[in-house]
Amino acid sequence: MDRPRRRLYRDGALADGRSDRLTVGVSVLAEDGRITWIRPSDDEGPVPDPSGVEIVDASGSTIVPGMVDAHAHLTMPGGAHWIDHGLDTTDQLLSAAEANARMLTSAGVRWARDVGSVRRPDPGAGDRDRALALRVRDRWRGRDGYPHVRAAGTWIMATGLLPALSVEAADADQLLAAAVAQLDDGADLVKLYLDGPDPAVSPWTASELRRVVEAVHGRGARITAHSGYADGARAGAESGVDALEHGFELDAGTAALMAANGVRLVSTLCVLSSWRTFGRTTAMPRFASPEGRAKTEARREGALESVRLAHRAGVSIATGTDHGGGSTRANQLAWEVEQLVEAGLAPWEALASATWRGGELLGEPDAGVLREGGPADLVLVHGDPTSDPTALWRAWHTSWAVRPVF
């Protein structure tokens, strides 16, 4: 992660997630953490004071933008017992966050969008309870070697689902008050939970949700919603939340509503793929029993079809691992890109979901983007991610611009 003042990446290919073809023979000059120019390798022009430039031989590599994990839970480690870790000590959760930071950056992830963490006393906020990811975000801000973070507060759920881990709301007024309180705590976005005690019925109507959407937007913030089941997905799509997370049970009508209302989808297919592996690597009946395996398979097939429907409807798809709050790990965004390709996206479109579409979701125009004058946040991989999503597993070099504290 060392960063000389001037570095020239010479003779690589470029994949920016906006084309199905590589641009071959590309050189990139970075100075003071910004991209000075992007030029053909055979027409770089003079490089001022070449003795002061570190040359990186990018030949045979593809340059891709630093990626965006749009669905992360930074303070939890993941694994087959992921929910139990929400009850870990604060020190354990903070240690998990540090490990996740290392895994994210080494895997080529520059931005992480944390969409829920438990509340713990925060010394930086007068020891009042606050979502732990907000403390992590503030601690990492401007620090070399850490991802940029945008963080929600704590999951806001209907009463009775996960009382030890969430903020509960018994009615629509409490839901609105809880959302506003998250913003008062300093959250960048609000995360609602659209699964209720009865999976077939959304705990909130579209009109109830719309009140919250309008209040959050009125504060200049964004609002997203966990959606595991069909009725909650439709309510969220009708209400105009900024995104549905997971969207495991979308139908064509809901996908059309999402497209019409500008509701994005944040896919997390790799979670269900990890459950499939747990059927062989654990003895837990939820995953390993014949019934458990059948449920996982049906859930995964439904989720793949949901992504297909959203894609066909023109819904903007960003993507994430759901690491920590799900069973996956922080360095597995490449797995998610592979799953999007299985769901029907072209490899370059799946790369877009993990780069600039994630940046659009965040409202960060430079996230997941390589441009002259922009931050020198880039990753070198072996292989062509416009035709082979597994290339993203083969990251061998990362370069992150230092971002000023703000």
C-alpha positions in Angstrom: 0.0 0.0 0.0 3.0 2.3 -0.2 2.4 5.2 -2.5 5.2 7.0 -4.2 4.4 10.5 -5.4 4.4 9.5 -9.1 3.7 6.1 -10.6 3.2 5.0 -14.2 1.2 1.8 -14.9 2.6 0.8 -18.3 1.1 -1.3 -21.0 -2.0 -2.9 -19.3 -5.5 -3.5 -20.6 -8.4 -1.5 -19.2 -11.8 -2.7 -18.2 -14.1 0.0 -16.8 -17.4 -1.8 -16.7 -18.9 0.3 -19.5 -18.0 -1.8 -22.5 -17.9 -5.5 -23.4 -14.4 -5.1 -24.7 -11.0 -4.4 -23.2 -9.0 -1.5 -24.2 -5.5 -3.0 -24.8 -2.2 -1.2 -24.6 -3.0 1.4 -22.0 -0.8 3.4 -19.6 -1.9 5.4 -16.6 0.1 8.1 -14.9 -0.8 8.8 -11.2 0.6 11.7 -9.3 -0.1 12.6 -5.7 -2.9 10.0 -5.7 -4.7 11.4 -8.8 -4.8 10.2 -12.3 -2.9 12.7 -14.5 -3.6 10.9 -17.8 -4.7 7.7 -19.4 -3.0 7.1 -22.8 -2.1 4.5 -25.4 1.1 2.7 -24.3 2.6 3.4 -27.7 1.8 7.1 -27.6 2.4 8.1 -24.0 4.3 11.3 -24.9 7.1 12.6 -22.8 7.0 11.9 -19.0 8.4 14.8 -17.1 11.4 13.9 -15.0 11.2 10.1 -15.6 13.8 9.5 -12.9 11.2 10.4 -10.3 8.5 8.0 -11.6 8.0 4.4 -10.4 7.2 2.2 -13.4 4.8 -0.6 -12.8 4.9 -3.2 -15.5 1.2 -3.8 -16.0 1.7 -6.0 -19.1 -0.6 -9.0 -19.2 -2.8 -7.4 -16.5 -6.1 -5.7 -16.7 -6.6 -2.4 -14.9 -10.0 -2.1 -13.2 -11.5 0.6 -10.9 -11.3 0.0 -7.2 -14.5 -1.9 -6.5 -17.6 -1.1 -4.4 -19.0 -3.7 -1.9 -22.5 -2.2 -1.8 -23.8 -4.6 0.9 -21.4 -5.0 3.8 -21.6 -5.5 7.6 -18.1 -4.4 8.6 -18.2 -5.3 12.3 -19.1 -9.0 11.9 -17.0 -11.9 10.6 -19.5 -14.0 8.7 -19.4 -17.8 8.6 -22.1 -20.4 9.2 -22.9 -18.9 12.7 -23.1 -15.3 11.4 -26.2 -14.2 13.4 -24.7 -15.4 16.7 -21.7 -13.0 16.2 -24.0 -10.1 16.7 -23.8 -10.9 20.4 -19.9 -10.9 20.5 -18.2 -8.3 22.7 -17.5 -4.9 21.4 -13.8 -5.6 21.2 -14.4 -8.8 19.2 -16.6 -6.9 16.7 -14.0 -4.1 16.3 -11.3 -6.7 15.7 -13.5 -8.3 13.1 -13.8 -4.9 11.4 -10.1 -4.5 11.3 -9.7 -8.0 9.7 -12.5 -7.1 7.2 -10.7 -3.9 6.2 -7.6 -5.8 5.3 -9.6 -8.4 3.3 -11.6 -5.8 1.5 -8.6 -3.7 0.3 -6.5 -6.7 -0.6 -9.3 -8.0 -2.8 -9.6 -4.7 -4.7 -12.6 -3.2 -2.8 -12.2 0.6 -2.3 -15.7 1.5 -1.0 -17.9 -0.4 1.5 -21.5 0.4 2.2 -22.3 -0.9 5.6 -26.0 -1.6 5.9 -26.5 -2.5 9.5 -24.6 -3.1 12.8 -25.5 -3.6 16.4 -25.6 -0.7 18.9 -23.0 -0.3 21.5 -21.8 2.5 23.8 -19.6 4.9 21.7 -16.9 6.8 23.6 -16.7 9.3 20.7 -20.4 10.1 21.2 -20.4 10.5 25.0 -20.8 6.8 25.6 -24.4 6.8 24.3 -25.5 3.8 22.3 -24.8 4.1 18.6 -24.5 1.7 15.7 -21.0 0.3 15.9 -20.3 0.7 12.2 -20.5 4.5 12.6 -17.6 4.3 15.1 -15.7 2.2 12.6 -16.4 4.7 9.8 -15.3 7.6 11.8 -12.1 5.8 13.0 -11.1 4.8 9.5 -11.9 8.1 7.8 -8.8 9.4 5.9 -6.6 6.6 7.1 -4.3 4.9 4.7 -5.0 1.3 3.9 -8.7 1.4 4.9 -11.7 1.4 2.6 -14.0 4.4 2.3 -17.2 3.7 4.2 -20.8 4.9 4.0 -22.8 3.5 6.9 -26.4 3.0 7.9 -27.2 2.8 11.5 -28.9 -0.3 13.0 -31.5 -2.5 11.3 -35.0 -1.1 11.9 -37.3 -4.1 12.2 -40.9 -4.9 13.2 -41.1 -5.8 16.9 -40.2 -9.3 17.8 -37.8 -10.4 15.0 -34.3 -9.9 16.4 -34.8 -7.7 19.5 -31.2 -8.1 20.7 -29.7 -6.9 17.5 -32.1 -4.4 16.0 -34.1 -1.2 16.7 -37.7 -2.2 16.9 -40.8 -0.4 15.7 -44.3 -1.5 16.8 -46.1 0.8 14.4 -45.6 3.3 11.6 -45.0 6.3 13.9 -42.3 4.4 15.7 -40.8 3.4 12.3 -40.6 7.0 11.3 -39.1 8.1 14.6 -36.5 5.3 14.5 -35.4 6.3 11.0 -35.0 9.9 12.0 -33.1 8.9 15.1 -30.6 7.0 13.0 -29.8 10.1 11.0 -29.5 12.1 14.3 -26.9 9.5 15.3 -24.9 10.4 12.2 -25.8 7.6 9.8 -25.2 8.2 6.1 -28.3 6.2 5.2 -31.2 4.4 6.8 -31.8 0.7 6.6 -35.3 -0.7 7.0 -36.3 -4.4 7.2 -39.2 -5.5 5.1 -39.5 -9.1 6.3 -42.0 -9.5 9.1 -43.1 -12.3 11.5 -45.2 -13.6 8.7 -43.0 -13.9 5.6 -46.0 -13.7 3.3 -47.0 -10.2 4.6 -44.9 -7.1 4.6 -44.8 -5.5 8.1 -45.3 -2.1 6.6 -47.6 -0.8 3.9 -46.3 1.2 0.9 -47.9 4.4 2.3 -46.3 3.9 5.7 -43.0 3.4 4.1 -43.5 6.4 1.9 -43.7 8.7 4.9 -40.3 7.4 6.0 -38.8 7.8 2.5 -40.0 11.4 2.3 -38.6 12.2 5.8 -35.2 10.7 5.0 -34.9 12.3 1.6 -35.9 15.6 3.3 -32.8 15.3 5.4 -30.6 14.8 2.2 -30.0 11.1 3.0 -30.8 7.8 1.3 -32.9 4.9 2.5 -32.7 1.3 1.6 -34.6 -1.8 2.6 -33.9 -5.5 3.3 -36.2 -7.6 1.1 -36.2 -11.3 1.4 -39.8 -12.0 0.4 -42.3 -10.9 -2.3 -44.8 -8.8 -0.4 -42.1 -6.7 1.3 -40.4 -6.2 -2.0 -43.6 -4.9 -3.6 -44.2 -2.5 -0.7 -40.7 -1.2 -1.0 -40.9 -0.8 -4.7 -44.2 1.1 -4.5 -42.8 3.4 -1.7 -39.8 4.5 -3.7 -37.0 3.5 -1.4 -33.6 4.0 -3.0 -32.8 0.3 -3.1 -34.0 -3.1 -2.2 -31.3 -5.3 -0.6 -31.2 -9.0 -1.7 -34.6 -9.0 -3.5 -34.7 -12.7 -3.3 -38.4 -12.9 -4.4 -39.1 -10.4 -7.1 -41.8 -10.9 -9.8 -42.1 -9.2 -13.1 -44.6 -6.6 -11.7 -42.3 -5.7 -8.8 -39.3 -5.4 -11.1 -41.3 -3.1 -13.4 -42.3 -0.9 -10.4 -38.6 -0.7 -9.3 -37.6 0.5 -12.8 -40.4 3.0 -12.9 -39.7 4.4 -9.4 -35.9 4.4 -9.7 -35.5 1.7 -7.1 -32.1 -0.1 -7.4 -31.4 -3.7 -6.6 -28.4 -4.6 -4.5 -27.8 -8.3 -5.2 -26.2 -10.7 -2.7 -26.5 -14.0 -4.5 -23.2 -15.3 -3.1 -24.8 -15.7 0.3 -27.0 -18.4 -1.0 -24.1 -20.0 -2.8 -22.2 -20.1 0.4 -25.2 -21.9 2.0 -24.8 -24.6 -0.7 -21.2 -25.2 0.3 -22.2 -25.4 4.0 -24.3 -28.4 3.0 -21.1 -30.3 2.6 -18.8 -28.5 5.1 -21.0 -28.4 8.1 -23.3 -30.8 10.0 -25.9 -28.1 10.7 -29.3 -29.4 9.7 -30.3 -26.0 8.3 -27.7 -26.6 5.5 -26.7 -30.3 5.6 -30.0 -32.1 5.9 -31.9 -33.2 2.7 -34.6 -30.7 3.6 -32.1 -27.9 4.3 -30.3 -28.5 1.0 -33.6 -28.5 -0.9 -34.7 -25.2 0.7 -31.3 -23.6 -0.1 -31.5 -24.7 -3.7 -35.0 -23.4 -4.1 -34.1 -20.1 -2.5 -31.1 -19.7 -4.7 -32.9 -20.5 -7.9 -35.6 -18.0 -7.0 -33.0 -15.3 -6.3 -31.3 -15.9 -9.6 -34.6 -15.5 -11.4 -35.3 -12.3 -9.4 -32.0 -10.8 -10.7 -32.9 -11.9 -14.3 -36.3 -10.2 -14.0 -34.8 -7.0 -12.6 -32.1 -6.9 -15.3 -34.7 -7.4 -18.1 -36.8 -4.6 -16.6 -33.9 -2.2 -16.7 -33.4 -2.0 -12.9 -30.0 -0.6 -12.0 -28.1 -3.4 -10.2 -25.4 -2.8 -7.7 -23.9 -5.7 -5.7 -22.3 -6.7 -2.5 -21.2 -9.7 -0.5 -23.4 -9.3 2.6 -20.3 -10.3 4.5 -20.6 -10.3 8.3 -24.4 -9.8 8.4 -24.6 -12.9 6.1 -22.4 -16.0 5.8 -19.9 -14.7 3.3 -16.5 -13.1 3.9 -15.2 -9.6 3.2 -12.9 -10.7 0.3 -15.5 -12.5 -1.8 -16.9 -9.8 -4.0 -15.5 -11.7 -7.0 -17.8 -14.6 -6.1 -20.8 -12.2 -6.3 -19.8 -11.0 -9.7 -19.6 -14.6 -10.8 -23.2 -15.2 -9.5 -24.5 -12.2 -11.5 -23.1 -13.7 -14.6 -24.9 -16.9 -13.8 -28.1 -14.9 -13.4 -27.8 -13.6 -16.9 -25.7 -10.4 -16.8 -22.8 -10.2 -19.2 -19.5 -10.2 -17.4 -18.9 -6.5 -18.2 -22.3 -5.7 -16.8 -21.5 -7.6 -13.6 -18.3 -5.7 -13.3 -20.3 -2.5 -13.6 -22.5 -3.6 -10.7 -19.3 -4.0 -8.6 -17.9 -0.6 -9.7 -19.6 2.5 -11.0 -23.1 1.3 -10.4 -22.2 0.9 -6.7 -20.8 4.4 -6.9 -24.1 5.8 -8.2 -25.9 4.0 -5.4 -23.6 5.8 -2.9 -23.9 9.1 -4.6 -20.1 9.1 -5.0 -19.3 10.0 -8.7 -15.6 8.9 -8.4 -16.4 5.5 -6.7 -15.8 2.6 -9.1 -14.6 5.0 -11.8 -11.3 5.6 -13.5 -10.9 9.0 -15.2 -8.3 11.6 -15.8 -8.3 13.9 -12.7 -10.0 11.3 -10.6 -8.5 9.4 -7.7 -5.9 6.7 -8.5 -8.0 4.0 -7.0 -7.3 1.0 -9.2 -6.6 -2.8 -9.2 -4.5 -4.9 -11.4 -5.8 -8.4 -12.1 -4.8 -11.3 -14.3 -7.4 -12.1 -16.9 -10.2 -10.4 -18.8 -13.1 -9.5 -16.5 -15.2 -8.5 -19.5 -15.4 -12.1 -20.5 -14.3 -14.0 -17.4 -15.6 -12.8 -14.0 -13.1 -15.1 -12.2 -10.4 -12.7 -13.2 -11.4 -10.6 -10.2 -10.1 -13.3 -7.9 -6.6 -12.7 -9.3 -5.9 -9.2 -8.0 -2.2 -8.7 -7.5 -1.8 -5.0 -7.1 -3.9 -2.3 -5.6 -3.4 1.5 -5.5 -5.5 3.7 -3.3 -5.5 7.5 -3.3 -5.3 9.1 0.1 -8.5 10.9 0.7 -8.6 14.0 2.9 -10.4 13.8 6.2 -13.9 15.3 5.9 
